[in-house]
Amino acid sequence: MVVSQYNMAWRMDLELPHFAPPLMAAVQDYRAKTPVPSYYQLYPQ
């Protein structure tokens, strides 16, 4: 759930939530391994 919130904020260019550094590292590791589709791929017009 936290990762999806982070990804939504990242996709929409909102200010990123300020998570603790270990969680940020975990999210970056997850993002490096998992391709994240763009907003427009998820929600085609």
ChimeraX commands (.cxc) that place a marker at each C-alpha (Angstrom):
marker #1 position 0.00,0.00,0.00 radius 0.5
marker #1 position 2.82,2.37,0.87 radius 0.5
marker #1 position 4.52,1.60,-2.42 radius 0.5
marker #1 position 1.37,2.35,-4.41 radius 0.5
marker #1 position 0.97,5.70,-2.64 radius 0.5
marker #1 position 4.61,6.51,-3.37 radius 0.5
marker #1 position 4.18,5.53,-7.00 radius 0.5
marker #1 position 1.05,7.64,-7.40 radius 0.5
marker #1 position 2.82,10.69,-5.97 radius 0.5
marker #1 position 5.81,10.02,-8.21 radius 0.5
marker #1 position 3.71,9.59,-11.35 radius 0.5
marker #1 position 1.70,12.74,-10.79 radius 0.5
marker #1 position 4.74,14.86,-9.87 radius 0.5
marker #1 position 3.37,15.65,-6.44 radius 0.5
marker #1 position 5.57,16.35,-3.48 radius 0.5
marker #1 position 6.85,12.97,-2.33 radius 0.5
marker #1 position 5.93,11.80,1.16 radius 0.5
marker #1 position 8.82,12.03,3.58 radius 0.5
marker #1 position 9.40,8.43,4.59 radius 0.5
marker #1 position 12.17,7.16,6.81 radius 0.5
marker #1 position 15.45,6.50,4.94 radius 0.5
marker #1 position 15.33,2.67,5.28 radius 0.5
marker #1 position 11.86,2.65,3.72 radius 0.5
marker #1 position 13.01,4.99,0.96 radius 0.5
marker #1 position 15.86,2.58,0.20 radius 0.5
marker #1 position 13.43,-0.34,0.12 radius 0.5
marker #1 position 11.10,1.53,-2.22 radius 0.5
marker #1 position 13.97,2.48,-4.53 radius 0.5
marker #1 position 15.08,-1.16,-4.57 radius 0.5
marker #1 position 11.52,-2.25,-5.40 radius 0.5
marker #1 position 11.23,0.36,-8.14 radius 0.5
marker #1 position 14.56,-0.70,-9.63 radius 0.5
marker #1 position 13.31,-4.28,-9.97 radius 0.5
marker #1 position 9.72,-3.51,-10.98 radius 0.5
marker #1 position 8.84,-1.56,-14.13 radius 0.5
marker #1 position 6.21,1.01,-13.25 radius 0.5
marker #1 position 3.74,1.79,-16.05 radius 0.5
marker #1 position 3.13,5.44,-16.74 radius 0.5
marker #1 position -0.08,7.16,-15.67 radius 0.5
marker #1 position -1.26,7.21,-19.28 radius 0.5
marker #1 position -0.62,3.51,-19.73 radius 0.5
marker #1 position -2.66,2.77,-16.62 radius 0.5
marker #1 position -5.49,5.15,-17.51 radius 0.5
marker #1 position -5.69,5.53,-21.29 radius 0.5
marker #1 position -7.69,8.52,-22.48 radius 0.5
marker link #1:1,2 radius 0.2
marker link #1:2,3 radius 0.2
marker link #1:3,4 radius 0.2
marker link #1:4,5 radius 0.2
marker link #1:5,6 radius 0.2
marker link #1:6,7 radius 0.2
marker link #1:7,8 radius 0.2
marker link #1:8,9 radius 0.2
marker link #1:9,10 radius 0.2
marker link #1:10,11 radius 0.2
marker link #1:11,12 radius 0.2
marker link #1:12,13 radius 0.2
marker link #1:13,14 radius 0.2
marker link #1:14,15 radius 0.2
marker link #1:15,16 radius 0.2
marker link #1:16,17 radius 0.2
marker link #1:17,18 radius 0.2
marker link #1:18,19 radius 0.2
marker link #1:19,20 radius 0.2
marker link #1:20,21 radius 0.2
marker link #1:21,22 radius 0.2
marker link #1:22,23 radius 0.2
marker link #1:23,24 radius 0.2
marker link #1:24,25 radius 0.2
marker link #1:25,26 radius 0.2
marker link #1:26,27 radius 0.2
marker link #1:27,28 radius 0.2
marker link #1:28,29 radius 0.2
marker link #1:29,30 radius 0.2
marker link #1:30,31 radius 0.2
marker link #1:31,32 radius 0.2
marker link #1:32,33 radius 0.2
marker link #1:33,34 radius 0.2
marker link #1:34,35 radius 0.2
marker link #1:35,36 radius 0.2
marker link #1:36,37 radius 0.2
marker link #1:37,38 radius 0.2
marker link #1:38,39 radius 0.2
marker link #1:39,40 radius 0.2
marker link #1:40,41 radius 0.2
marker link #1:41,42 radius 0.2
marker link #1:42,43 radius 0.2
marker link #1:43,44 radius 0.2
marker link #1:44,45 radius 0.2
view
